């Protein structure tokens, strides 16, 4: 009953979610690094 494209679509979504997770981790590490070096969460504001 499942179409052939279903598994490809599921694999593509899983890859996109994993890539999004990696990007979020890199952003969190950059946030901690910026805070550690400047004392500001977003350097340049306030």
C-alpha positions in Angstrom: 0.0 0.0 0.0 2.9 2.4 0.6 4.2 4.3 -2.4 7.8 4.1 -3.5 8.3 7.8 -2.9 7.2 7.5 0.7 10.5 6.0 2.0 12.5 8.5 0.1 10.4 11.4 1.5 10.8 10.0 5.0 14.6 9.7 4.6 14.8 13.2 3.2 12.8 14.6 6.2 15.0 12.7 8.6 18.1 14.1 7.0 16.7 17.6 7.1 15.8 17.3 10.8 19.3 16.0 11.6 20.9 18.9 9.6 18.7 21.3 11.5 19.8 19.8 14.8 23.5 20.2 13.9 22.9 23.8 12.9 21.2 24.5 16.3 24.1 22.9 18.1 26.6 25.1 16.2 24.5 28.2 17.1 24.4 27.3 20.8 28.2 26.8 20.8 28.6 30.2 19.0 26.4 31.8 21.6 28.4 30.4 24.5 31.6 31.4 22.8 30.4 34.9 22.2 29.2 35.2 25.8 32.5 33.8 27.2 34.6 36.3 25.2 32.5 39.4 25.4 30.2 39.0 28.3 27.2 39.8 26.0 24.7 37.4 24.5 24.6 39.3 21.3 27.7 41.4 20.9 27.0 44.9 19.6 23.5 45.2 21.2 23.1 47.2 24.5 
